[in-house]
Structures are given as structure tokens and as C-alpha cells.
Amino acid sequence: MNRFISVSLLLAAMAGTIFGQKKFEADTLSTREGDLQITFLGHASLMFKFKGKVVYVDPVSQFADFSKMPKADLILVTHEHGDHLDAAAIDKVRTDKMKLVYTAACAEKVPGGIAMKNGESRVIDAIRIEAVPAYNLVHMRSEGIPFHAKGGGNGYVLTFGDKRVYIAGDTENIPEMSNLGRIDVAFLPMNLPYTMTPEMVAEAAKRIKPTILYPYHFGNTDTAKLVALLKGEKGIEIRLRNMQ
């Protein structure tokens, strides 16, 4: 194999990585207090950068090499399942000043954080955090046993400047979504049997009316179905990112 071909193959192999780390999609949104950068790490793992602070939601090692990621100022975990709570990933971005927010069930597995219940709110590093319900109504692990029980997990509404960002966690289109208030950006899960069908996400989006909707945690679900269901729905921009 000649040198030119070898170099070409190496460059092709590196095209999706940066210094050995996967290259992630990112969006930047304007707020009245500066830009909010959202980085899509995969599945339910997200990173936000705002006013010099780094915020992770559900960091999990399967989706990123967190030893090569920026250190965290704040980490939020929606619930204790292994594709959302990963102690190893948390440790790799942990600092002495980092704040960890999660549920009571998460606290049993990873000590040292702040357990928030549905309905509670607090401000950390000038970011308002509202813990909201996330649970199943229809999809069951077995008869009468939902994949996610009411009160066990959190969704979060985070306020960055004047932008309110809703990260729904593992949930269906529950009644409480009607009481969230203004939502500028919504992350809604869409995979079976654990969370929502495209039809459920479309119904939820019509109630929440986010300016920007990111389907996430969608596995092999056909996102085109959601796009078709919301076609013509004014005021909602659907953005598809690599969040399987």
C-alpha cells in the first residue's frame, strides 16, 4: 500500500473523531445572558455550556469518553437506570466544586449529591433547576409494573438566561406536561417499550409547544414519523440530532 493511500485511510478513520474522541454535533442558542451551547453526546447524554459553566445531563460512558471531556460544574441525572446513571462517567468529570443533582434512588448508588423530588426547585450557579415528573402511564414491565413509576424519576426544566429547557427524562406524555409553562427547548424521549411512540411525542409537543423540539433517546424509532405527525404545526421547529 503506498503512502498516499495509507494517509487517506487514516484521515478517513479520524474523520469522526477529535484526538481519539468522537466528534459530537452541537447547536448554539442565543439568550439574553449570552450563548447557550448544547452538545449532543448520544442517547440521553447531553452537555450544556453557559456563562463559563459546564452542565451534563445523564452522562454515560457508552456514549462518550468522559476522560477527554470538559470537567463538570453541574451534573443532573434523571433516574437510576444504567443508561442514565453511570458512576464512572461522573467520576471522570468530577471536581471538588462540582454539584450533582439526582433522585433518591440515584443517591443510594452514588452518594454525595443533592436529591430532588418532583415539584422541587433550586438555583445552582445561577441556573434554575425545576424537577418535574417523569413516568409511564401505558408501557409496563409486567402487569401493573410500569417501566418508570410515578415519583421515581425526574425530568428537569433548566433556565439559562431567558431560555427554559425541558429535558423530559424517561417518560410518556403525562398530564403534568400541560403545567410546565413556557418551554423554549424540549428534549422528548421516543423509544419503545420504555418511553413514547412518535404519536405520544407529537401529542406532548402540541401541548408543550416548544420553540425547538429535539427528539432524543429514540433508539431505532423512525424519526420521520414524528416529523410527519407535526407537519404544519406552527411554531415548533423539529431538530434531528444523533441521539439514538
N, C-alpha and C positions, 0 to 999 in steps of 0.2 A: 504494500500500500504506500503510495507516495505521500510526501509531506503535506501537500496541499489538501488531499482528501482527508488525511488524519486530522488536520486543524479544522476542516469544515465539519467533520463529525463531532469533534469536541465542542465547537461552538454551538452546534445544534443541540447537543446534550445539555449544554449550560443555558439554553435559551429560556427555560422556565425556572431558572434559579438565580439567586444572587448570593455569591460567596457560599454556595452549598445550601442556601435556604431557598425554598420555593418562592417565586415571585407572586405576590398577592395583589389582587385588584383593590383599588382604593378610590373613594369619592371624597370630594371636599365640598362642604356646605357652608354658606355664609351665615353668621349670626351677628347680633348687634355688639357682641363682645369679642369678635374675631372668628377665624375659621375653625370649623369642626371637621377633622379628618376621620373618616370611617374606613377601616381596613377589614376586608372580608377574609378571614382565615380558613373558613370551611365549616360546614355543618351548623353548629350553634356558636362557634367561637368567633368573637369579634374583638377588634381593638379600636378604641377611640382616642384621639389626641386633641386636647383643647386647652389653650392657655398654658402650655408647657407641661400639662399633666397627661399621663398615660393611663387609660382605663381599659381593662379587659372584662369581657363577659364570657363566662363558661370556657376558659382556656383549657384545651385538651391536647395532649402530646401527639395524638394521632394526626392532627391537622396542621401542626407547625412545630418546628424545633425551637422551643422557648428558651433554650440556652443562647440562641442568637437573636432573640427579640429584645426590645427595649424593656428596662425594668419598670415595674408597675408602681403607680401611686395608689391605685384603687382597683380591686378585683371584685366583681359581682358574680355569684353563682346562683342559678335559678333553682336547682334541686340536686339531690344526691346521686342520681344515676351516673354511671361511669362515663357516658358520653357528654357529661356536663361538669361533673366534679372530678378533677384529676389533681391529687396532691403533688405529684411530681412536677407537673406543669406550673403549679402555683409556686413551688419552691424555687424554680428556675428564674422566676421574675420577681421574687420576693425581696424586699428591703426592710430595714428596721422601721421605717416610717410608713410602710405600705398599710392600707386599710383593706380588710377583707369583709365583704358583706354577703350573707347567705341565709339559709334556713336552719331551723333547729336540727333537722336530720343531717344536714351537712356538718354542723358543729360536732356531732357525735363522731364523725370520721376525720375531720381536720379542725383541731382546736385553735383558739386564738382569734377568732373572727367576731363579727357583730351579727347576731341572728335577728332577722327582721320577720315579722309576721305580716300576713295580708292586711292592708289598711294602714300600716305604719309608714312614716316618712321621716327623713332626716337629711341634713346637709353635710356633705363631706367635701372638703377642698372646693367650696363654692358651687358644687354640683348637687342639686336637689335630687334625692332618690325617693321614689314612692314605690313601695312593694304592693303589688296588686295580685289578685287571684289568678291561678293557672291550674286547670284541672280538666278531666274528661267528664262528659255527660253521657256519651254514647258508646265509645270504644272501651271494651272491658278485657282485662287479663283472663278472667273467668267470670262466671255469673255473679253479678253484684260487686265485683272487684275491679274498679277502673285502673287503667294503666297509671293514671296520676290522680290521686284522691284530693278532694277539696281541702284546702288548708295546708297541704303538704309542700307545695311548691310556690315559688314566686314568679310573676312577671315583674318587670321594672319599668317605670316611666322616669327617664333621666332628663333633667333640664340643663341644657348647655346654652347659656345666654338667654335668647328668646326662643330657642327651639326645644320642643318637647319630643323626646324619642322614646317610643314604646317598644321594648323587647319582650315579646309575649311569653317566652319560655315554652314548655310543653303543655299545650292547652288546646281546647276546642273553642268554638265560637260561643263562649259563655255569656250569660246576661250582663255580667259586670262590665263587659266591654262598652256597653252603652253609656257608662258613667265615667269614662276616662277624661272627658273634657277635650279640649283642642289637642290634637296629635299632629305634629308636622311630619314625623317619620315613623313608620311602623314596620317591625320585623315580625312576620306571622309564619308559624311552622306549618308544613304541609306534607306530612308523610303518614302512611297507614302501616300498621293499625294504631300508632301511638298518638297521633295528633289530628290534623284536619285533612279533609278532602279538599280539592280545589273549590268545590261548591261551598263548603263551610268557610274557606278563606274569603271567597267573594262576598258572602253574606256578612262576614265580620268587617271586611273593608268598607262595605256600604254603610255600616253603622258607625264605624270609627271615622271614616272619611279622612285618612291621612293625605297630606300633600304628596308624599312619596311612600310607596309600598315596596318593601323588599320581601319576597318570599324567601324563607330560609329553612334549614333543617328539612329539606324536601326529598332527600334520598333519590329514588328513581321516579318520583312523580313527574308527570308531563306538565311542565310549567306553561306550555302553550294553552292548556285547558283553562288555566286561570286567566290568562290574557284574553282569551275568547269570551269568558264569562263577564269580564269587566270592560269589554269593548263598548265604547260610547259613554262610560261612566265619567262624567265631567269632574275635574278637579283632583283625580287620582292618577299619578304617574307611576307605572309599574317599572321597577328596575330589576332586571335579572342579573344576578352575580353568581359566581361559583360557590354555592353554599349547600352542596349536597350533604 
